Amino acid sequence: MKSFNVPIHYRSPLINAIKQKRKAEDKLKKDYTPTILHFGSLSIILARHFGFCYGVENAIEIAFRAISENPGKRIFLLSEMIHNPGVNADLQALGVKFIMNTHGKQLTAWEDINADDIVIIPAFGTTLEMEQQLRDKGIEPTLYETTCPFVEKVWNRAEKIGDDGYTIIVHGKPKHEETRATFSHSVAHTPTLIVKDMEQAQKLAEYITGTLKHEQFYIDFKDQYSAGFDVSKNLQRIGVVNQTTMLASETQAIADYLKKVILSHYNVAAGKENERFADTRDTLCYATNDNQTAVQRMLEEAADLAIVIGGYNSSNTSHLVELCEEKLPTYFIKDEYCVVSGNEIRHFDLHTHGEKTSSDYIPAKQALRIMVTSGASCPDALVERVIERLAELTGNSTTINEVEEEWGIEE
């Protein structure tokens, strides 16, 4: 796989050594067992896969190249390039400005943007309408486009099955940048509907089978369907694609469920399934799959708590948190400064959608076991700093050099 020119301060000698050794021992990525690091009385159980994915490293390389290639020019990001506050802050420190925030709120007026400006498209991609708006201003959106190749793969697959006469069902968060972009690209080819979870998929099944009156559909799925969507016609042949950062298992469960419903409703004979349901398994993101599978395997180990690192608005990171929360106390943090002390930790609560402080998060015991992983937009250097902070607060900072030596890291 291609290697990218990512700023050195995002790298971690220790994490890189661990990843390289695991890769050499497991080239086909069949082994999802975690790596266990021993810092005296503290054991860090590190997920097999975590951190920057291909799409994120590609986006970072392009964004920093845009800055270096355009001295003196105004450079804008359409919105957050990735959902990591540190990386976005670094770009802002270099003079990059945001046109919109992650929710689509305007931060820079369109009339203030002109043809001499550089506009970077974020890793989530953007809508066809936004691309045209930039072109109307004389700005070519593909010049510094950081759209993840795996997001584009979803678009291409949606286009193909849309052109074959299927309606596209997008499993995603309706307001997420990537879902909005995928919806826009899909709508250009076929009727499209966003389904945010299994509950909505089950509701949709009632419209496929005619259990619910069609008029109610436009209320239940308000702002989630394409213009002119016809419930009586557009749910007869469907294909499911996803926002690549969703839980892969949930996307597959939704696809399997809707397939079963539609095949049963239309009494489709064996071998004729593709007459009603398009196979879209190949659109699931490899990094999302790997990171989630690595967490599931990590959770088979005994531990006292889990720490998941990433931006609070990161969809893929939030799903790692959800997986961990099912098994043990879990703390979703954005950086090492959230680990305030051995008694206090600041973390994001997915249920209240806000940051809070918890006390006594580290059990009063000698042999501690803490699970650690991070989202796809989290730098390895940040993971290392969190681990060092935990070692320091548990009285094991003197063992850090020993661990580094064990993995071949020399000062």
Secondary structure, DSSP 4 states (H G I P E B T S, - for coil): -------GGG--HHHHHHHHHHHHH-TT----PPEEEEETTEEEEE-SS-S--HHHHHHHHHHHHHHHH-TTS-EEESS-SSS-HHHHHHHHHTT-EESB-TT--BSS-GGG--TTSEEEBPTT---HHHHHHHHHTT--TTTTB---HHHHHHHHHHHHHHHTTPEEEEES-TTSHHHHHHHHHHHTTS-EEEE-SHHHHHHHHHHHTT-S-HHHHHHHTTTSB-TT--HHHHTSSEEEEE-TTS-HHHHHHHHHHHHHHHHHHTTPPTT-GGGTEE--GGGS-HHHHHHHHHHHHHTTS--SEEEEES-TT-HHHHHHHHHHHTTS-EEEESSGGG--SSSEEEEEETTTTEEEEEES-S-S-SSEEEEEEE-TTS-HHHHHHHHHHHHHHTT-GGGHHHHHHHTT---
